[in-house]
Amino acid sequence: MKIAILSHNLSSNAAMRAHRLAVASRTFAEVKMIGPVERTGLWPALPSETWIKTVEEKRFPRFFLSLLQLVEEADGDVLIAVKPQLASFGTGLIAAEQRQIPLILDHDDLDVAFTPRAEWAERRSMADLRRPSSAIYVSLLTKASQGAAAITVASTALQKRFGGTLIPHGSITEIFTPDKINREKVRREFGFTGPTILFAGTPRWHKGLKPLAKAVSKVPGAQLAVLCRPEDLSEAQWKRYPLLRLPMISYREFPKLLAAADVVAIPQLDTETSRHQMPMKVYDCMAMAKPIVASAISDLPTTLEGCGRLVPPGDVSKLAEAISELLNNPAESRILGERARARCLTDYSIQSFGEKLREVVDRVIAQNRADAKMCD
C-alpha cells in the first residue's frame, strides 16, 4: 500500500503534524510526504527523511507550476491532506479526482480562526488571492471538508465541528527515552544553571507565552527557556523577563532539551484557536516523564488528568504557584512525570496512532472499491 501525505508548507511548524501522520502511516504502508518549501528551507525541527519530496513555494500565477508538480507527486493508493489549504487539500482534491483514489482530510487546527473574516478588510494581505494560503482559499476549502472521503482530527473540539476520527498527535516514544540521557550533561550544553521552565512550543500569542513569562518572573531564581527563530521575541519588552532564547533545534535533539528542563509549561490562552488546538509537544513531554503545568483548555485536562498540573488559562498567579510547587516538590514532580510517561506509552505511542489511522485508510479504500464496482 502506498500513501502520499500532503503538507501545504514544509517551511513552517505545520509540517510537524504531516510528519507525525507520515511516521504513523509507515507502520503499515509505503509513504512519502510532499509539499512546497520556501527559500529559507525546511522547518528546522523537521527530521531529515529520504521520503520527503519538496517543490518550490510560489505565489500565483507561478503557483500553478508548483501545483502541477504536487499533483504529479501525489500518487499512491490513498492521499492524506493536512489542513484545508490550497497546496494540500486543494492539490489532493485534484489528484484524487484525476487518479480516482480516496482522499483523507486532516484537521489539526481550526485554520479559519487564524484569519478571522472580520480582519480581512483591515489586513488586506490576509485575503490576497495571489497567496496560496489566502484566507479566502482556506475558508472555501474548510467549507468543502465533506468532499474528502474521510476526515481525521487532532482534538475533540475539531471532531465536534467536522466529525471524523480523532487521531491524537502522539509521540515517537522510541526517541523519547529519559533513561538514555545524561541530564546534567545536557543541562550544561543548553546553559541551564538554575531552575528552568521550558516553553516547548513555537512562540505564538495564543499559546500564552506572555503570561508564562510574567509567572516565571515571580518564581525566585527561575528562568524561562524558549526556542526562537532570530525574529522571535526580539522586541524590547521581552528584556524585562528572565528569558533564555534558544536557537531552533532538530526533532532528534528535542529529547535532550526536555531532559534538561525542570518543568515544562503549556500555557494556552482561552481563544477560539486554542480551544480547537491540541499542542503536539505535550505528548513528547509526557514520553520524557516531565512534570507539566498546562492550561485547562482543549483536551489537555483529560490527557493530563492525574499526571500534570492544570491552571486556568491566562492566570499568572496560579501559573506561578503551580510552577513553584513542582520545583519545590521534586518527589511529587517525579511521580507526575512517571505517570505521564506510562500514559503516553499506553495511549499515545506512534503504534497506537498508526492502528487508528490504518482503520481509516482501510475503510476509504474499501469504499472506493465499492464505488468503482457500482460505476462499472
N, C-alpha and C positions, 0 to 999 in steps of 0.2 A: 504494500500500500504506500502511496506517495501523498504527502501533504505539503502544500505551499502556504506559508504564513506571510500575510501582507501587513507591513507597517507603513504608516504614512510619512514617518520621518525618523531615520536611523541616527540622526544627529541630536535627538532630544531624548529626555528620560522616558518618553512614551515607548521607546524601543525595548525597554526592560520587560514590560508585560508581554510583548510579542516574543521576546527571547524565552521567557518563562513558559509560554504556551508551546514554543518550539521544542524546548527540552522535555516537556511532558509528553508531547507527541512522539518524540524519538524513543519513548519506552515501548511503542508498538508500531511505528511506521518509519519510512524513509522521509526525511524532512529537509526543506530548505526555507530560508527566511529572506524576503526580498523587500526593498524599499528605497526611496530616494535618500541621498546623503548630501549634506551641504559642503561647501568648500572647507569648513572647519574640521571636517572628518567625522568619524563615528562618535557617538556619545562616549565619553571617557570610561564610564563604568561598564559599557557593553563588552562582554567577553569576546575575544577573537575566535571566530569559528569558521572553518572552511566552507560550511554550508550557508553562510550569509552572502547574499548576492546584492549588489548595490547598483543604482543608476544615479545619474547626476540630477540634483534637485534644480528645478527650473520653474519660472513663472510663465503664465500664458503670454504670448502664444507658443513659446518654446516648450511649455509643459506637455504639449501634445506629443513631442518626441519621447519624453520620459514615459508618458502613458503607454505608448506603443511598446516600449521596452518592457515595462512592467507586465503588460498583458501577455507578451510573448513568454516571459519568465514564469507566469502564473499557471503552470501546468500541474498535472497530478490528478489524483482521484478525488481530492477534496481541497477546497480553499478555505482558509480562516483569515478574515479581515479584522484587524484590531482597530477599533474606533470608526465612527461614521464619517470618515474623511474621504476626500476625492481620490487621494493616492492609495488608499487601502480599500474601503468598501466600494467606492466608485469603480476602481480598477477591477475589483473582484466581481462586481455585477456584470461587467463587460466580458471578462474572461470566462465566467461561469456560463453565461449565455452562449458565447462562441463555442465552448467545448462541451456544453451540456453536462456539466458536473455540478455537484452541490456546493453551496457557499454558506459558511457559518459566519455570523457577525458577532464579534466580542465587544461588549461594553465594559470598560474598566473605570470609566468616569461618566458623569453627566456632562458631556462636552459642550452642550449649548449653554451651560451655566458659566463657562469661562468667557463667553462672548455674549452677554445679555443684549437682547434686541433693543432695549431702552438706550444703550450706549452706541448703537450703530451710527446715528446721525452725528454725534459729537466726535467719535473716534472713527473717522471715515475709513482709515486703513483696515479696520477690523472687518469691514464688509467689502473690501476691494476685490472685485471679481478676477483680477489678474493673479491673485494669490490662490493656489490650490487649496490652502487651508482657510479660505474666506469663511466668515461666519454664516454667510448665505448658503454655501455648499454644505456646511456642517448641519445647518438647520434642515435643509431639504433631505439630506441623507439620513438624519435622525428620524424624520417622519417616514422614511422609506424602510425602516428597520425590518418590518414584516416581509419585505421582499427577499430576505435571507431564508435559506432552508431551515435554519435553526439559529437560536441566539444563546450565547453564553454571557454571564455577567460575573463581576468580581465582588458584589455586595448584595445584601438582601434588599436594600433600598432600590438598587437598579433592577433587581428581579421584580419588585412590585411595580415598577414603572414600565419595564419592557417584557416581562415574562422570561422564559428561557430557563436554562440550567445554571445554578450557582457553582462557579469554579473558582475557589479562593486562589490567591496568588501562590500560596505555598512557598516552600523553601527547598533548595537543593541541599538537603541535610548532610550529604556526603562531604560537602565542602565546609560546612559549619560545625566543626567538632572542637569544642573548647579544650578538651584534654590534650590536644596535639599542639597547643600554642603556649609558648613561654610568656606569660603575661607581663612580667617585669621587663623582659627584653623589648617587647613591642611598645610598652609604655615609654621607654627611653627613645625608641625610634620615632614616636609621634610627638615627643616633647611634653608628655603628661607628667607634671611634677607634683600635683596635688589632686584633691577630689575633682574628678572630671565628669561632667554631664555631657553626653553626646546627643546632638540633634542629627539623626541619621538620614533625613530626607533631603530633597532639593529645596533650597531656600525659596519659599513662596509665601505670600502674605497669608493665605487661608490656612497655612499649616501651623500658624501660631508661634512663629519664631520670636516676635517682639515680646509677647507676654512671658515666654520662656526666658529670654534674656533678662527681663526685669526680675523674674523669680530667682534665677541663679545669682543675681547681684545681691539678693537678700540672704544667701547662704554663705556664711563666713569661710573664706579661703577657697571657695569653689570656682571653677572656670567652665565655660561653655565651649565645646568644640563643635565646629560646623564645617562641613565640606563645601567649598566655594569655588566657583569659577572666578577669574580676575575681576569681573564686573560685579560680582555679588557682594552685598554688604560693604560696599566701598564708601558709602556716604558717611559724613562726619558724625551723625547721630549714633552710629554703632561704636564709636570710640569710647563712649561712656560706660560700656558694659565689659565684663571680664570675658572677652571673646577670643578664642583661638581659631583663626581661619586656617583650614587645612586644604591643600590642593585636592582636586578630584582624583580618586584612585580607581583602579580596576576592580571588578567584582571579585576577582580572586584574592585581592588584598583586603577586602571588606571584613572577613572574619577576624583578621588581626586587629583592625580598628575597634571592632566590637569588644574583643577580648581586653583591649587596653582601657576601655571606658569603665567607670564605676557604676553609672546609671545611664540608661537610655531613655530619652524623653520623646513622646509623640503627641504634642500639644495642639491638635487640630482645633480650629475655631468653629463656632456654630454658624456655618454658611451653607448655602444650597450645594455648593461644590463639595464641602467636607461631609455633609450628610449622606452623599451618594458614594463618596470615595472611601476605599479601604486601603490604608497605607501598606505598600508592599514590604517595607523594611521591617514591619512588626514581626513577620514570620521568621525572617533571618535572625532578628534579635532573640526570639523565642528559642530558635535552634541553638543559639550560642549560650543559652541559660543565663541571660542577662536580667537583672531587675529592671522592670519597665514601669514608667509612670506615663499615663496616656489620658487624653480627654475621653469623657464618657459620651461618645458620638459614633455614628455608623455602627459597624459590627464589633468595634473594639471592646465594649462591655462583655459580650458573650465570648469573644475569642480569648480575653484575658481574665475571665472570671476565675478567681481563686489563685491566679498566678501572676498578677500585676496590680499596680495601684491605679485607680481611676479618679479623676478630678473633673469638676465642671469646666467646660470649655471657656478659656479666657480668664479664669480665676487665678490671678497671680499669687495671692496669699496661699490658697490651697495647693497650688503647684509647688511653691517654695516649701511648704510644710511637708508635702509628700516626699520631695527630694531629700530634705533634711532627715526625715525618718529612715529612709533607705540607706543614706550614708552613715547614719549613727547606729544602725542595727544590721551589721554585716551578716549575722546568722539568719535573720529573717529574710534579708535580700537573697542569700544563697538558696534558701528553701523556695522562694518565689521563682528564682531562676531555674531551679531543677524541675519544678512543676511545669514551667513554661516549656522547657525542652521536651519533657515527656509528652506533653500535649501535642507539640509540633510533630514529633516523631510518629505519633499515633494518627493524628488527624490532618496534618498539613504537609506531609512529605511529598516530594515530586512523584512518587509512585502512586499514592492515593489520588493525587491531582490527575495523573495520566489515566488512571482507571475511569474516573468520571468523564474525562474528555473522550476516551475511546467509546464509551456508551453513546455519546452524542454523535461521533463520527460514524459509527456502525449504523445508527438509526437513519442518518441522512443518506448514506449510501444505499441502504435497503429501500428507502422511499424513492430515491432517484431511479433505481432499477425498476421498481413497480410502476412508476410514472412512464418510463420508457416503454415497458411492455404494453401499457394501455394505448400508447400512441402508435404502436406497430400495427 
